[in-house]
Amino acid sequence: MINSAEKSARPGAMSVNDFATWAGLGRTTAWNEIREGRLRAVKVSSRTLVTMTDAEQWLISRPTVVEARSRHVRGAVR
């Protein structure tokens, strides 16, 4: 659980490059997530930003390792 001091210390939004670093992804993958509609981004002037709320929601929405593995196995030819 995030306490109020931690919440006020974190940024409200970050660039796509900063999001990629935060999430441990490459920039291309981050942009693909936006393009595919899985990650919400907003435009502020010429900048594209990802809010912390949207970044956290994106992370929560990703499949767990077990879910991802079972999807992969079901689609595989055995």
C-alpha positions as semicolon CSV with decimal commas, in nm:
position;residue;x (nm);y (nm);z (nm)
1;M;0,000;0,000;0,000
2;I;0,132;0,346;-0,089
3;N;0,132;0,594;0,198
4;S;0,069;0,965;0,142
5;A;0,440;1,061;0,162
6;E;0,531;0,807;-0,109
7;K;0,237;0,914;-0,325
8;S;0,333;1,283;-0,312
9;A;0,700;1,202;-0,391
10;R;0,627;1,015;-0,714
11;P;0,569;1,194;-1,043
12;G;0,217;1,241;-1,175
13;A;0,324;1,154;-1,529
14;M;0,632;1,048;-1,721
15;S;0,757;1,044;-2,077
16;V;0,724;0,726;-2,282
17;N;1,100;0,673;-2,248
18;D;1,076;0,710;-1,870
19;F;0,780;0,470;-1,868
20;A;0,987;0,216;-2,060
21;T;1,264;0,244;-1,801
22;W;1,012;0,223;-1,513
23;A;0,851;-0,088;-1,663
24;G;1,177;-0,251;-1,769
25;L;1,080;-0,243;-2,137
26;G;1,239;-0,115;-2,453
27;R;1,107;0,205;-2,607
28;T;0,968;0,019;-2,909
29;T;0,766;-0,213;-2,687
30;A;0,631;0,085;-2,490
31;W;0,522;0,260;-2,811
32;N;0,366;-0,065;-2,938
33;E;0,164;-0,095;-2,616
34;I;0,032;0,258;-2,676
35;R;-0,039;0,193;-3,045
36;E;-0,227;-0,130;-2,964
37;G;-0,438;0,050;-2,702
38;R;-0,310;-0,148;-2,403
39;L;-0,134;0,154;-2,252
40;R;-0,306;0,492;-2,232
41;A;-0,097;0,797;-2,311
42;V;-0,189;1,165;-2,328
43;K;-0,054;1,452;-2,534
44;V;0,054;1,771;-2,357
45;S;0,168;2,015;-2,622
46;S;0,422;1,817;-2,823
47;R;0,498;1,565;-2,546
48;T;0,344;1,222;-2,504
49;L;0,304;1,132;-2,139
50;V;0,192;0,829;-1,941
51;T;0,033;0,903;-1,604
52;M;0,143;0,697;-1,305
53;T;-0,214;0,576;-1,265
54;D;-0,220;0,453;-1,627
55;A;0,126;0,294;-1,589
56;E;0,015;0,106;-1,278
57;Q;-0,314;0,000;-1,442
58;W;-0,119;-0,129;-1,744
59;L;0,105;-0,335;-1,517
60;I;-0,190;-0,480;-1,325
61;S;-0,365;-0,571;-1,651
62;R;-0,075;-0,777;-1,787
63;P;-0,114;-1,155;-1,766
64;T;0,070;-1,341;-1,495
65;V;0,348;-1,579;-1,593
66;V;0,118;-1,879;-1,542
67;E;-0,157;-1,723;-1,759
68;A;0,088;-1,633;-2,034
69;R;0,244;-1,980;-2,031
70;S;-0,093;-2,158;-2,051
71;R;-0,194;-1,940;-2,350
72;H;0,133;-2,026;-2,520
73;V;0,101;-2,399;-2,455
74;R;-0,261;-2,413;-2,574
75;G;-0,166;-2,249;-2,902
76;A;0,139;-2,469;-2,959
77;V;0,136;-2,775;-3,180
78;R;0,230;-3,087;-2,987
